[in-house]
Amino acid sequence: MSKHLPLCLTCIAIVVATGCGPARSPNSSGASAGGSGETIKLQGSGASFPAPLYGRWFKEYSAATAGVKVDYQAKGSGGGIKDFIEHTVDFAASDAAMNDDEISQVDQGVVLLPMTAGSIVLSYNLPELSKPLKLSRVAYSKIFLGQISNWNDPEIAKTNEGVKLPDLPITVVRRADSSGTTFVFTNHLSEINQEFADGPGTGKSVNWPESDKFIAAPKNDGVTATIMQTPGAIGYIEYGFAQQAKLAMADLENASGNFVSPTLDNAKAALAGVKMPADMRAWLPDPKGDQAYPIVSYTWLLCYEKYDDPQQAQALSDLVRWCLTEGQKSSAEMGYVPLPEIVVEAVTRKLDSIQ
């Protein structure tokens, strides 16, 4: 396995970083006050999970829309929520939406808008294997509890008959930052394994087992790079990162007892049974369905209900409307799941809340 990141991942970092300037408050965003030719600038930060897609969307929208420039800094969902609460950005992004306590800290009100969805995959560095690993719910839960520590463990072997598993220690790569991807993954593990729920539990940051075989790395691209550089590693990342880095992805046992691959169709099967509530916070800790991939999540844009500058509010609404229509057309190509039409309609109606 190469020790160098492929060009695609490098490009992701460049796209996301392009235009990342110092964070500013909504009141000082440089928004045009009267259509005098000045540029309205929208500054956002947060989740790395959708960052490749957001980087593409915002770059294309900025190029196609005169007088509007959108900058986004991927720093993790926790960092984005912190920026949003402290009003150093005009919008933020999070895979963990916001909880009630976080929302209560925003005087201007909060509008949570699902923008896309994706799978969290378990990628690993075992180049000698010729076909994807099949990991049971017991096996991958115990790997992330530190209770299975070698790749030739009988629990892994019994679902991979005929595969010569290496006698190699397992290195677990987890997130170093406050992460919505971690929230979604630990929410799933807590749903399927009571010991995990009673131990590390669910959160954007959790207490992982104390072990020199648990390595921390920042953001999805950092975990991806660490897996690539570490023989015997396994980590949790968004599907598009693994796809573009050409990393192996395990087939996981779902709630129906079937081993399913992290394909877009299987992610759509997981979303099929979800009803979006009025507050737009819908979770899928263990989706039902024979072909449902077990770790799938929406990811949200965080907007204020009230902006001091109505032109800035209108520019943000127009941006989101473009993402819900034109932007959705590139979701699958980038490894994300286009929003179901019923969700697009619900999010579009929610845009009236932004003023």
Disulfide bonds with the S-S distance in Angstrom:
none
